[in-house]
Amino acid sequence: MMRAAIFTIDSGIYKAKAESAAASALKRMLEQVGFEVKAAGVLPQEREVVATVLRQLSDSESVELILTTGAVGYQAEDCAPDAVSDVAETLLPGIPEALRAYNLRYSKSSMMERMMAGIRRKTLLINLPESAKRAKEDMEYILLEAVQVVENLNL
């Protein structure tokens, strides 16, 4: 069984100890296609905190897929892409490029997102938007390719 972790990166939700609609939607989707979601939660918009969590989960090989939602814009606190860049051993620019192209059909503002994807050890890391609807649609769009990467990394 493939294992995943999902984290929303949002300091407001973190401080409020609230649930993330995007993470809940992604968890349901991943479970439907055979993933066991081993970890899910909310992290503050702090680059080093996010990078540390990504690094620890990847290095422990406890999950093969880590999805983050939120913090993908151009504001100073939008640190998700930077955290992936900090920990990834290999970047996969095609994933965010495809997602931006896909999302441009709905909103020109998607060109301003800095989503990132990469691999650390045997773990695929992908940033998604914070909106539950967009995160779910984006993951549906790349799901088969993401599963293929996870399977190939863990042969």
N, C-alpha and C positions, 0 to 999 in steps of 0.2 A: 504494500500500500504506500502511495506517495504521501509525504507529510508536508504541511505548509504552516506558515505563520502570517498573520495579517496585523498590521499596525496602522492606525490613523495617527498622523502627525499634526497635532493641533493643540497649542498651549491652552486655549480657552476650554476645550472639551476636557483636556487633562486636568486643569484646575477644578473644573466643575464635577469631576469624577463621573462624567456622563458616558453613555454608550455612543458608539459611532454607527450611524445608519449604513454607511458605505461598507464598513467591516462586516456588519451583520449580513448584508446582501452578498458580499463576496464569499463569506463562510458558507452560506447555503449553497451557492453555486459550486464551489469547490467540492463540498461534500457530495453533491449530486453526481460528480464525475469521478469519484473515487479517492479524493484526498482526505486525509485525516488532518484536521486543523489542530495542531499541537499548542499553538499560542496565538492569542489575539488580545489586542489592547490599544491603549492610547498613549502616545509619547509626547513630551513637550517639544516645541519647535527649537531644539538645541542640537546643532550639528554633531557635536561630540557624543551626546547621549544616543542619538539615532545611530551613528556609526558604530558605537560600542555594542549596541544590541544586534545590529546586522552582523558584525564581526563575530560575536560570541555564538550566535545561532549557526552561522555558516561553519565556523571552525569546529564546533562540537558535532557537526553533521547530524543534528537532531531534526532538521528539516531540509527539504530539497527545493522549496520555493518560498520566497518571502515577498509579500506584496505590501507596499505602503500606499496609503491614500493621503492626499493633502500635501501642503507645503511644496508645491511644484511651480509656483509663480516666480515673479522677479523681485518681490519684496525682500528686504534683508533677512527676515525671519524664515523665508521659504528655503529650507535647508535639505529637503529630501534628496534632490539630485546630487547635491554636494556630498552628502553622506554616502550615497552609492558610489560616487566617484572615488571617495576616500578609501573604500574597502574593496571594491571590485578589482580582481586581477585581470579580467578581460571585460571591456565594455561591448555592449551589443546595441550600437546606435540605430540599427534598423527597426527595433521595436518601438522606441519613442517616435521615430520618424513616421512609421506607419500609423501610429495612434494619432499623431498630429494631423496627418493627411486625412484620416478617417473622420476626425472631429471637425475639420474645417468645413465639412458639409453642413454642419449645424451652427457653428459660431466662428467668426473670424478671430475672436479673442483667444482661441486655442493655439494660435501661432505664438502666443506669448508664454506658453507653458514650457517648462524646462525638464519635463520628465526624463528619466534616465533608466537604463537597464544594464545589467552586467552579471558576471559570474564570479563568485568567490568559492574556491575549492569545488565542491559539487553542488552548490546552491545557486539557483537563479534568483536574481533580485530585480524587481520591477516596481517603478513608481507609477501610481495612477492618480487621477484627479480625486478631490475630496467628495464631490457630489456622488451620492449613492447611485443615482441613475447613470451618470457618466462612467463611474468606476466599473459598474456591472456591465454596461454595454462595451466598454473598452476591453474588459477581460474576456467577454464572450467573443469579441473580434479576434483576439490573439490566442485563445485558449488552446487550440490544437497545436499550434507552434510551440507554446510554452510547455505543454505536456511532452512534446517531442524532445525539446531541449532537456527537460528533467530526466526523461528516460535515457537519453544518450549519455548524459553526464554520469548516470548511476548504473551503467551496464556492468 
